[in-house]
Amino acid sequence: MSLVWGSLFDRDHALRLLAGRPASAALALPEVMAAADRFDGLALEGKRRVRRLILRHEQRARMR
């Protein structure tokens, strides 16, 4: 959630997370950066909707 909490996608944090998994980082990096670009391109309400969806998913996952 911290990656999308601010007004822009936190690319630095994403890169630090990927650095901890070097084997999969090369495969994931282009997709993560594309997601960052898409998130940054959203209007404010779109960003809020993404955050609500993430929170809803986390809540449902805890209920299982």
Secondary structure as the mmCIF struct_conf table of DSSP 4:
data_model
#
loop_
_struct_conf.conf_type_id
_struct_conf.id
_struct_conf.beg_label_comp_id
_struct_conf.beg_label_asym_id
_struct_conf.beg_label_seq_id
_struct_conf.end_label_comp_id
_struct_conf.end_label_asym_id
_struct_conf.end_label_seq_id
HELX_RH_3T_P HELX_RH_3T_P1 SER A 2 VAL A 4
BEND BEND1 TRP A 5 LEU A 8
HELX_RH_AL_P HELX_RH_AL_P1 ARG A 11 ALA A 19
TURN_TY1_P TURN_TY1_P1 GLY A 20 GLY A 20
HELX_RH_AL_P HELX_RH_AL_P2 PRO A 22 GLY A 41
BEND BEND2 LEU A 42 LEU A 42
HELX_RH_AL_P HELX_RH_AL_P3 LEU A 44 MET A 63
#
